[in-house]
Structure formats: structure tokens, C-alpha cells
Amino acid sequence: MTKDVIALTPKMPDLRTLLAGLYAGGPDLGVNTLADGAVIQLCAPDGRPLVSVEAPILIQVPGETARLLGTGPDLPESPVWWTEARASTAVAEGGRLAGSFAGRLATVLGGTVWPPEAASTDIVPLTTDVSAIPVPATSAPAVDVLTAKAAVVIQDRPLVTMTSWLTDALRSATTDDRALQIVTPPTTRLTLPTRTALHGHPNRWIIQDPDNGFYDGLSGAVLHWKGGTFTPVLDENGTASVAKAFTATPDTGERQLIVSLRTRHPADEDLILGRALETAWHTLTGTPPAGWSTAEPVNLPWSSRQLTDLAGARAPQPTWLIAVGHPDRPAIATVRITRTPAGVEEDVTLTLGYSKDETPPLDTIEPLAGTLAAERGLTSMLTSLRTARRDLTIPPHFETPPIPVSFTLGPESVRDIGRNQALRPPLNLSPTQLGPATEPALHYPLGDGTDPHAWTALQQLTRHLRQAATHRG
């Protein structure tokens, strides 16, 4: 297991301050670097990493520290420098070394430490005989157990965020055809970006419950460690059982509005990406996104120009990024930008949270669809509503699936399918034509997000549209 400690400081830790922090283990420990100097490691005399420190980042997005760390009285508001350390608890002194490193930074620079109980400025001498401890199979700071099938990360923080540590671990696991598996206690929740990254086999979120053993935090399947990976326990019929702890929580009236949209643009020099997300965000909240980044914490103020430059620099490789909103309206989006033969495509999922006293703005969805179709290269958009937490975090409990509200086809998609076929689905459903009659987008209303039968209507609609496109092709 690893222990995470974060120093939050008003000034950037310079090299001298970082070295003072790394002196937490005394003069007998060494220093190493990884990732072209982006990670500094405090090492035992034999070179074994004890604490890994990521390069400080400046958090410029309002409310981001509170979103990820809570609203403690000592947590500073942005802008603030975030310096994260991960300590291996395979060595008894590891956690205290990380706490002393962060405490020294906070003391010198006038900042705070999270979690606060970890902070100290003591020198922590290494007394453990590290030669008696197996050498870790990987030097990756985020990975605790590495096998031929899985990269296992063991986390004990209340909220698992899609940090650059985890982003790198996921990328490496995918490249090596391994599963990324995150193990946490049952009190842990995930951010939406982390949940999105873990979606789909073989990646998993594993709950280690003292009373129920191991189970999948997203599906509830009872798990065991077999063949170097966590896998479901199957009965004689080959069926996985569901853990008793994976039960639905009481309905508090909180809701999440989910807008999943796709756009396509010609790949020309004047292209600015992120405009569709920006339009949707402004329509649904009255403000643009507050910030963006390729990992959590989200540190950069919103800039469609900057994210376009990043995607261009990474092309033809895809770019995955996160956007967040202002603190008064929980909102978060993931965006995947891909270069294809047809142009540049954006896959966007924007999720907004509402309390029981707040009404999701469903009446704005159709006008939004019209604007995106006319101005932002929309190819399709699915809007749905679900019973889930307003703060947009994911607990290890059963959550009801989202219920479709509407589906929209952009003009190009209507043309590919055939306008007459798209206008006449085999349902008691009449789409609304958006935009010019010669090149319309089609908006299919499916309900108000309360009737699960909307899923059946959506399945029938999409089946009809696929068949029409196949016959036309």
C-alpha cells in the first residue's frame, strides 16, 4: 500500500526547499529522479524508493482543492501550489517520511498539509532492514503490485482522483496488456474521471471490506485473487454473486444530468476545439467551464485555444482531458479528441449535479441541440438523467442506471442515414427538425428521465437508424 500526503503552499517550492524536505530521512538516504526529472524519489541506501514526489503544480481553478480534499478550515483557496508525495508502506518509515517532507515544505513556505495529521518536521531515520523486504516489481510510483495480468494500486484516501500517477499507470498497463485494478476500503469514493477511466473489462475498482472480503465497487461482483489478478468468484453455473454490501442507498432526491455528445470538424488550421463543450456548459449553467487539465487536480483556467494546441501537438495520438465548473454548480466533463480520416472528432460527456430542491434544465436541451448542430459540428447527442450524488462522486454501492431524456442526430448523420428513414422510426415518436429544412438535425424526445421504458424506445430507435444506414450504404 502507499500513503499519499499533499503539501499546499502559497509559493512554489524551489529546489532548495524540496531538498530540505527530502532531508526528512537524514543524510543516509539518497535521491533519484524519474520521468525526465518530473518525479523525485527519496531512496534507501540500496536505491529502493521510499517516497516519490511529483513536480509541484499551480492550482488556478477556484474550488478545486475543496472538490478533491474536502472543505477543512485550514485548506487554502486557489491559487495554491500542490506538491504530492506517495510513500510505500512496505517500509514502516515510509508514511512518516512523506509526512515530514510535506510538513517541512508547509513550514518553510507558510502552507498546510493534507491530511493534517500526517504533518511533521521530524527527521525520520530509516531503521527497517530493507534488505529483508522484497524488491518491488516496478518503479512506477502509483503501482503497488505488478503481475503479468494486472497493475494493482492500493489507495486509502477518501476520494480516488485521476491523478497523473494513475494516468501514467493506466497508460502503462494498457500498453502492456494489463488490467489496472484499484483497491480501496469501502469508505472510498471515485471521481467521475477515475470511474470513466476504469470503465470496462479488465480494469476494476476493488473494495476490500473487512466483513465481505473483496468485491467490485462498480458491479458488486464478489472477487478473489487468482492467477495474478482480481477476478469474479463463479458458482457451478458460471454465475458471479453480488456482495451483500453492494446495496442501493436511500434516494435523497439528488440527480445528475448527463449530456454525451460527439462532434466532427474538418482538420484545418483555423479549427478551435472545445467550443461544443463550452456552448453546452454555458447553456446549462450560465457560465463557461472554469478549468481544464489532462489529470486531476484540474489546474489550468479554461482555454479552448490551449487545449487545441495540446491536441494538435499530440496528434495523431488521441488526447484525453478533464474540464470542471465553478464551485456553486457541480459540473465535470471528460473529452476525448481523435484524429480520423473524416477529420477531428470530439467525444464529450458532461455531467451536472442537482440537489432535491434544484430542477435540471431539461427545457434547454432542445435549443442546445439546435445550436450545436448549426454551429459546432454535432453528429449525435444523448441526454439522460439519473439518481446519483450532487457532488458527482461515485460510492461503492448500487446506483440506478441513467434514463434517456432525448437523442439528437446532427445534419451529417441524418444525411448518412437518409432523411426519410430518420424521420419515420417504428415508434410512436415524432422527431423535431432543427435548422434548415434542406439539411436538418433531428431531435427525438424520449421522456422526462423518470420512465425506464425510455431505454426500450432508445434501443428500438438506434436499431432502426443503424439498419437504415446499413441499407443506404
N, C-alpha and C positions, 0 to 999 in steps of 0.2 A: 504494500500500500504506500501511497505517497501522501504527504501533507502539504497543503497549499497555504502560503502566507503572502499577503499583499501589503506593500508599503504605499501609502497615498501621501504625496508630498506636493507643496506649492511650487517647488523649484525642481528642475531636472537634476537627478543625481549624476554628478560628473564622475570621471574616472577615479579621482581621489576618494570621493565619498563611497563609491562602490567597493573600492579596495579596503576602505576602513570597515565596511560592512562585512566583507569576506574574511576579515581578520577575526571574526567571531569564533573561529576554531583555534586561534592561536597560531604561532609561527610554524607548526609542524605540518600543516595541511597545505596542499598545492592548489593551483588554479589551472583550469583548462578552458578552451573555447570550442564551440560548435557553430554550425550554420554560418560560416564566414564571420564569426565574432558576434552574432546576434544572441547567442546563449553563452553565459559564463558559468562554469561549474567549479564548485568547491570540492576538492578531491582528497581522499585518504592518501597516505604516503605511497600506497601501491597503485595509485591512479584511479581507484574506484570512485565514481561520482557520489557525493553525499547530498549536495544541494545544487540545483540548476536554476539559474536566474536569467530571465528573459530581458531583453533590452527594454528600458523604460519607454512607455508611450504616453503621449499627452491626450487626455480625455477632454475634448472640447464640446461634447454634446450634453446639454442640460438633462439632469435626471438619470444619467447612465450608471453612475455608481450606486444610486438608490435602487435602480431596477435590478441590478445584479447582486448587490450585497445587503440590501435592506435599508431601513431608514434610521439607523442608530444615531444618537445625539452627537457623536464625535465624527461621523463620516462627512468629509468635506464635499462641497458642491464643485462642479466643474467651473473653470478648467483646473485639472489636477493631474499630476504625473502618477502613473500606475506602474509599479515595479513588482512583478510577480515571481515568487520563488517556489519551487517544488522540491521537497525533501523526501528521500527514500526512508521509510520507516523500517527497512530491513536492518538498518543500523540504529541502535537505540538513541543516539545523539542527534539523528537527522532532523527531527521536528524542532528540537530546541535550537539547533544551528540556524535553521530557516527563520525562526522567531527572533533570534539575536541579530541576524543580518538585517531583517526588516526593521527591528527596533532601533538599530544604530542609524539607519537611513532616516527614520522618522525623527529621531532625536537631533541629528545634525541639521536637518532641513525643516524642522518645525511641522512635521506631518503626523499621521496616525497609522495604525496597523490594523489590518483585518485578518483573522478575528482578533479582537483586542486582547484576549487572554494569552495569545501567543507571543506578545511583545516582550522583549527583554533587551538588555545591553550586555549581558554577562558573556564572558569568554567560556565556551563550552569545549573543554578538552576532549579529544577522542580517546576513550578508554576501552571501547569494544575491540576485541581481537577480530578485525575484519577478515583475516586470513581463514577464519573458521566459517565464514559466511559465503555461500555460493556466489560466484561472479554473475551479475545479471546478464541475461541473454541478449540484451540490447542496450545501447547507449541513449536511445530516444528518451527524453525526459518524461514524456507522458505515459510510456508503456511500462507496466509492472511485470507482466508475464508474456513471453513470446513463445509460441509453438508454431508448428508447420501450418496449422489451420487458423490460428487466432492471435490477435494482438489484444491483450486484456489490460484495461485501465481500471484501477480501483480508486474510487473517489469517495470522500466522506464530507464534502461540502454540501450545504443545504440546497444549492442550485447549481446544476452542472451546465456550464455555458460552453458554447462552441469557440473555445479559445484557439489561439494559434497553435498551442500544444496539441489540442485534439485535431485541428485541421491537418497538421502535419502527420499525426498518427493515422488518420483516416486515409490520407493520400498514400502513405507508405503501405498501409495494409491492402488497399485496393490494387496498387501496383504489384504487390507480391501475392495476390490472390488469397489474402487472409481476411477473416472477419474482424471487424472492430467491435469489441464487447466491453461495455462499461458496467462495472459492478458498484452498486451503492447500497446504503441502508434504506429501509422503507420510508424514512422521513425526507428523502431527497426528491426534488422535482427537476425537470428539464426545461430549458428554454425552447421555444419553437425552432430556432435554427438547429439546436442539437437533436431535437426529435426528428426534424426533416433529414438530417444527415444520417441518422440511424435507421431510417425507414427502409424496409425491405431486407429480405434474407441476403447474406447471412449475418448482418450486423444486428446486435441486440443490446438492450438495456436490461441488465440482470439485477434483480433485487435479492439481497441477502437478508432474509428475515429470520430472526432468532427462533421464531416459533413455527415457521413454514418452510424453512430451507431456502432454496433458490427458485425464483420464478421470473418470467419475462414481465417487465414493467409496462409493456405496451399491449401484450396479448393475454397475459395471465397464465401462460403455459408453464407448468411445473418443469424445472430444468435440473439437469445434473451434469457434472463434468465427466466427459467421456471422449477418449481419443484426441485429447488436446484442445477441446472446445466445449462450450456450454451448449447442450442440445436437449430437446424435449424428452421427457420420460413418457414412453408409449406403453399402452396396455396391450393385451393379447390381440386386440383388433387393430392395432396400429394407431390408436387414437390418443392424443395428448390430453391430459387432465388439466383443469384450471385450478389455480391455488385459491384456497378459501379467502385469503386476504385480498384477492383481486375482486372486490365488490364495488358496486356503484355507490357513490357518495350522495347524500341528500341534495335535491335540486334547490339551489339558493336563489334561482332566478337570474343568475349571471349568464350572459350569452356572448358568443363570438360570431362576428360576421366575416366570412371568408370569400375573397374575390380572387379567383385564379384566372389569369389572362395570358394570352400569347399574342405577340406582335411579330411582324416581319417587315424589314426595311431593305431597300437597295443599299449595297455596300459602297457608298460614295464618300468623298472626303468631307462633305458637309453634314454627315449624319451625327446627331446628338442622341445618345441612348439615355434611358431613364425617364424620358418625357411621359410615357404612358403611365408609369408608376406615379410620377409627380402629379399628373392630371387626376388620377384616381384618388390619391391621397388628399389633394386639395378639395375635390368634390365631396368626399366622405367626412372630412374633418375640418375644413375651412383653412387649413394651413398646409404647406409643403412638408415633406419629411424633414426631420431635424438633423439626422446624421446618417453616415454610411461607413462601411468597412468590409473587409474580407473575413473578419473574425469578430468575436466578442472579447472584450468590450468594444462597442462601436465608438470610434474616437474622432472621426472626421466630420465637420459640418457638411450638410448636404450640398453636393455639386454634381450636376449631370455632366458637366464638362470634364471633371476629373475622372469620374468613373468611365466615361467614354475613352479617355486617354489610356486608362489602365487596361480596358478590354482590348483596345487596339494594339497595345504593346504585347499582350499575351496571345493574340490571335496567331495561328489558327486554333490554339488551345482554348477551351471554354473558360469563362470567368464566372465564379460564384461569389455573390456578395449579399450583405445584410443591410437593411435600412430600418431605422427606428423613428418613432414620432416624439412629440413633446410630452412631458410628464402628465399633463392633465387628460390626455386621451391615449390609453394603451393601444399602440399600433406597432406592428413589426412586419417586415416583408423579407422574403428571400427572392433573389433574382439570379437566373442562370442565363448568360449571354453566350450564344453559339454562332459560329460562322458556318454557314451551309452553302451548297450550290445555289440555293434560291435567294441568298442574301444574309442578313444578320437577324437572328431571331432572339427574342427575349421571352423567357418563361418566368412569370411573376406570380407569387402567392402573397397577397396582402391580407393580414388578419387584424381585426379590431375588436377590442373588448368593451363590454357594456354591463353595468350593474342592473339589478332588477328594476330600478327606478329610471333607467335610460332606455330609449327606444332606438333600435338600429334603424338607420335611414334608408329603408328599403325603397322609398319613393324616389330616391336619387339614382337608382341602379339603371333604369332605362335611359334617362338623359345621359348618364355617364357612358353607357354603351354606344349611344349615338355619337358622342364626341370622340371616343376612342376609335370608332370605325371611320369617322370622317377625317380625323387629323393625326392619328397615332399608329396607323398600320395594323389595327386589330384583325386577327384571324379568328379567335374564339375567346369566349369568356364564360366561366361558370361561377355563379354566385350561390352561396349556401349559408345556412345558419345552424349553429349548434349550441347545445347546453354545455358550457365549459367556463372556466375561470376568467374573470375580467382581466386579471393580470397577465394572461396569456401563457402561464406556465403549465407544465404537464405533470400531474401527480401519477404515482404508480397504482392507479385504480381504473376500473372500467369507466369509460366515457362514451356516451351515445354518439353514433356517427353523425356528421353534419347532414342536414336535409336540404336538398336543392331548392332554390328560390327562382332561378332563371338561367337560361342558356342563350348565348348570343353567337351568331356566325357573322364574321366580317364579310365585306363585299367580295373579296377574292375567294373566300371559302364557298360563298353562295354560288359564284360563277363556276367553280370546280365541280360542285355537286350537281348543279343545274337548278335554275331558279324555280321552275315549275314543281320539281320534286321537293325542293326545300320548303316551298310554300304549303305543301299538302301532306304533312305527316299523317300516318294512320292512327290519329288520336283525336279526341275532342279538344283540339288545341289549334288556335289561330295565331301565328306569329305576327308581330308588329314590324312593318317595314320602316327602317330608319335610313334617312338620307335620300338621295335622288332615286326616282323610280327606275331609272335605267340601270343603276348599279347599287341596289340597296343592301344594307345589312339586315339580318333578320333576328329579332329578339323574341324568344319563346318564354313566356311566363309559366312557371311550374307550381307556384303556391306562395305561401307566406312563411315557409320554413318551419311549419308545425306538423305537417301531414307526411308521415314516412312513405306514403304511396307515391310521393313525388319522385322517389328513386325509380319506381317502375316506369313512370312516364318518361323519365330521362333515358333509361336504358332502351326503351322502345324507340324513342326519338333518335338516339345516336346510332342504333342498329339500322334504322331506315336511312339515315343520312350516309352511313358507310356503304350500304348496298347501292344507293343511288350514285355515289361517287365511283364505285367499282364498275357499275354498268356503263357509266358515262365514259370511264377511262378505256 
